[in-house]
Amino acid sequence: MSLLTGSDGSPNLAAVASRFRVALFRSFQHNAGIVLLIVLAIAAGVVAASFIDVPPAEAITAYIPLYMEMMPVAIAALLFTHAIHIIVSIRPRRPLLLFIEHLRERFFTVERIAFALPLLLFIPLFGGAFTVMKASIPSINPFSWDPFFYELDRTIHFGYSPWELIQPIVGHPFVSWAINWFYNLWFFVLSYVWVWQAFSLKNPTLRLRFFYSLLLTWILFGVVAATIFSSAGPCFYGRVVSGPSPYADLMRYLYEADKQFPIWALDGQAYLWENFTFREVKLAAGISAMPSMHIAMSFLFFLVGRATAPWIGRAFLFYLVVMLIGSVHLGWHYAVDGYFSIIGVCLVWWVAGKLARHASRYETSVDRAG
């Protein structure tokens, strides 16, 4: 049923309001575990903000304007994707009419909007809390693991640094620019998948599994593991480890390539180091190499995409491979950062599956009891 009509198809705002209240209550029931994790993360973010002398409210809400800008773009991208699906897969005689019908009957409905609302409201606050916690890592545990990860990379890759192995293939300015373009697309892809799953009604258990995996990965790896294995990454190696940097040649190449095609990673790295130097907490602030959250999220995209449709899984697998190459080639990460992330997300995905199935069974039992 459409958002603006009653059960008989005629406008009925009272009925719509009643349906919305019921649907929103059910939505908070369904998302209770997710919301609880976010609230706990926000509380931890407030503590971390106080620890590094940052105004908690300002830091926690820092991502709200960005998410308000990205959400309509992600929703538009979702609708565009569905339109392509109608044209390519369904192939109706009147694709525009079918698209409009789907908008009215499938997308802009009370149930779908109420189902997504808790996550649309709380996830931006989680982003701010995470950034504060990430920015506080060097104050809790100064960077010290970079030499270990450099040596581990060389041990695993037969005495070579991974960037040296891929440099003959990707070490061309245009290729580096293209890889950086995909790498910078990551936040949009994250927003797209987040909004897609927030509105998804097709498989509630898979949806719960995704969001449990999303939050647990950010908390357990992006905060806990990143604090334990505090490291700055290859691009900052010479600034946190005494002596000549083994990544000097890579960084020299990137600066030379930047003269022909823009390598935005260099601007991002300068931005992060400036924030670190002046102890500022801004959007995307905080330096942490191990584990790679870019790779962790890209692998999670692949898992939820594969569980949805094979072609979506293949598309995200391609993106994951590009991200793995980019994380090393652009100097952001040691290769082991990505390997660790993939193994960790596999474990989290397994745990999240159990949590999601348990929550779904509980909801079913409550429905039957009611």
N, C-alpha and C positions, 0 to 999 in steps of 0.2 A: 504493500500500500504506500502511496505517495505521502511525503511529509505534510502536504497541505490539504489532504483530503481525509475524510472519515472512512469507515469500512465499506460504505456504499458508494464511494467515489465522489461524494459531494463535499464541499468545504464544511468543516466542522472543527473549529479551533478548540472547543472544550474537549472534544474527544482526542484531538491531537495532543493537547496538554496532558491529559490523563495517561495516554499511551506513553508519552515521553517520560513522565515521572516513573511509571512502572519499568520502562526499559532502562532508564538511568539507574534505578535501584538494582536491577538485575546485572547491569554492566559493572557496577562497583562490587557486587558479589563475585562476579566472574573474574574481575581484575584485582581482587583483594590482595593476593600474594604479591603481585607486581607493584601495586601502590605502596604496600608495606616496605618493600625493598627500597623504593624511591625515597620514602619518608626517612628511613634509617640512613640512607646515603646523604640526604639533605642535612640531617642532624650532624653527621660526621663532617660534612663540608663546613658547617657553622663553627664547629670546634677547630678545624684546620684553619679557617679564616682568622679566628682569634689568635691562633698560634703564630701566624706570620703577620699579624697586625694589619689585616685587611678588613674593611667594613663587611660583615657577613651578608647583610641584605643586598647590598650593591653587587657583591660577587656572585651570590646564588642566582640573582635575577639577570645577570649580564647577557645570557643567551636569548632571553625572551624576544627582543627586537629582531634578532637574526632569524629565529624560528618563525616569527610572524611573517617575515619576508619569504622564507623558504617554503612554508607550508602551502600557500596558494600555488607556487610553482610546482611543487611535488604533486599536488592534487591535479593540476592541469596536465602534468606529464602522465599521471595515471589514466586520466580520461582519454588522452591522446593514444596511449598504449591500447586501451580498450577499443577505440575507434579503428585502429589498425587491425586488431584481432577480428572485429566484425567484417572488415573489408577482405582480409586475407583468408580467414578460416571459415567464417559462417557464410559469407558471400550472399547476402539476401538481395532481393530485387531492388529494395529501397533502403540502402544502408543508413541514410540520414534519419529516416523515420524510426528504424530499429534502434539507432543510437539514442534518439530522444526518448523513446519508450524505456530503454534501459536506465537512462538518467532518472526518469520519473519513478519507475517501479523497482529499480534495484539499488541505485546509488543514493539519491536524496530521500531517504526514508528515515522515519523516527528511530527505528531499531538500529540501523547502521550508524547513524550519527551518535546516538546514545552509547553505543558499544565502543566507539572510538574516543569519546570525550575525555574519560579519565586519563588516557595515555597522552592525548593531545595537550592536556593541561599540565601534567606532571613531568613528562620527559624533558621539557626545556629547563625545568628547575634542577633535574638530575645533571644535565649538561654543565650548568654553572657550578654545582657542588663538586663534580668530578674535576673541573679545571682548577678549583681552589686546592683540592687534595693533591693533584698532580704538581702544582706549583710549589707545594710545601715539601715535596720529597727531598730536595737537596738540603733543606734545613734539618730534616730528621736524619737522613743518611746521605752524607756527601758522596759525589760520584767517585767510585773506586773500582768498579768491575770492568771498565773498558779494556785494560790490558788482557784480562782473562778471556773476554769474548773475542778479542782480536786473535789471540793464540788458538782458541777453540775453533774459530773459523778456518784458520790455516791448517789445523790438524784434520778437520773433517774434509777439507778440499785439497788434500794431497800436497800440502806445503804452500799453497797459493791463497791469497785473499780472494774471495769470490768476485770482487769487482774486477780483478785482473783477468779472470777467466772469461767474463762476458764483455770486457772492453772491446776486443776485436770485432764483436758483432754489433754492439749498441753504441760504441764510441764514435758516433758521427753527430755533429750538431743538430741536424734535423731530427734524427732518431731520438736523441736526448730530449729535444723539445716535445716530440710526440709522446714520449713516455711520461714526461712531466705533466703534459696536458691531461692524460688519463689519471695520473696521480692526484692532480688538483681536483678532478671530478669526484673524488671520494666523498666529500661532505654532501654533495648533492645526491649521490647514490645512497648514502646513509639515510638522508632525509626521505628519499623516495621509498626505500624499503620500509622505513619506520611508518610512514603514512599509509603505505599499501597494507601492511599487516595490521595497523590500528583499525582500518576500515573493513578488514576482511571478515566475512561471515561464513566463508566456504568451509573452513576447517578450524573450529575454535581450539581444538587441542594443539594443532600445529602452531597456531597463532600464540597461544600461551607458551609453548615450547620456545618459540623465537624470542619472546620478550624476557622470559626467564634467562635464556642464554645470553641475550644482549646485556642485561643488567649484571648478571653474575660475572660475565667476562670483563666488563669495565671495572667492577669492584675487586674481583680476585686477582686479575692480571694487571689492569690499568692502574690500580692503587697498591694492593698488597705486594704482588710480585715485583712491581716496578720499584717499590720502596726497598725491598730486600736486595734486589739486584741493581741498585742505583747506578745508572750509566748514562753517558751523554750522547754516544753515537759517533760514527766515523767523522762526520763533518766538524765536530767539536773536539776531536781526539787531542789535537795539539794544544788545546786550551785547558784541558783538565789533566793531561798526563805530561810529565816532564820529558824533555828530549824531543828529537825530531818525530814528526807524525808520519806513520806508514801510509797515511791517506793523502799526503801532500800532493802527489801526482794526480790523484783523482780530482781533488778540489781545483788544482791548477787547470786541468782539462775542462771542468765545468765552467770556470770563469772565462776561459778562452771561447768555449762554445756559446756562452752568453753574449758574446760580441756579435754573433751571427744570428742566433735565434734566442729569444728570451728563456732563460732557465729560472723559473719563478721560485724554485726550491732555495736558491741563494738568497732571495729576498726574505723568504720565510725563516731561514736559518738566522739571518741578521736580526730579524724581528724577535725571535725567541731569545737570542743571546742578549739583546738589549733589555728585554723584560727580566731575564734572569739577573743581569748585572745590577739593575735598579730595583730589583725585588718588586716588580709590578705584576699585577694579576689582571690581564686583559683577555679578550677572546682568543681561544686556542693557545693560551700561555702555558708554560711548563715544558721542561726538557726531560725526556725519558726515552731511552732507546729499547731496553729490554723490559717486557716483550713489546712487539710491534702491534699497536692497536689497529693500525691501518690494515695489516694482514689478518689480524683476528676477525675484524668485522667483514673483510672481503671473503674470508672463508665461511663465515656465518651466512653471508648472502648466498654463497654457493649451496650451503646445506638447505636453507629454506627454499631456494629456487629449485633445487633438484627434487625436493619433496613435493613441490607444487606441479611442476611440469618438466620433462626432460630438456626441452629447448631452453627454458629459463635457466636450468642448471648449467647447460653448456655455455650460455652467454656469461654467466657469473664465473665459471671456471676460467674462461679466457681473461676476464677482468682480474681474477686472482693471480694468474700467471704474470700479467703485466705489472701488477702491484708488487709482486715479489721481486721482479727484476728492477723496478723503479726504486724500491726501498733501498736496494744495495747500490745501484748505479748513481743515484742522486745523493748518496752520502748520508742518508738518514739513519740507516740501520745496518747492523751486522746481519749476515744471513741467518745466524742462529736465532736472532730475535724473531724472525718469521717462522722458522721451524718450530720453535717453542710455542708460538701462538697457535699454530695449526694443531699441534698435539693437545694443547690446553683446551682449545675450543671443542675438540672431539670429546674430551672428558666432560666438559660442561654441557654439551649437547646431549650426552647420555643421561646425565643427572637431570637436566631440564625436562627431558622426555618423561622421566618418572614423576617429576613434580606435576607436569601438565596432565598426565594421565590420572594421577591421584585426584587433582582438583576437578577434572571432568567427571570422574566417578562420584565424587562427593556431591557435585551439583546435580547429577542424575538422581542420586539417592534422596536428596532434599526435595527435588521436584516430585518424585514418587510419593514421598511421605506427605507432601502438601496436597 
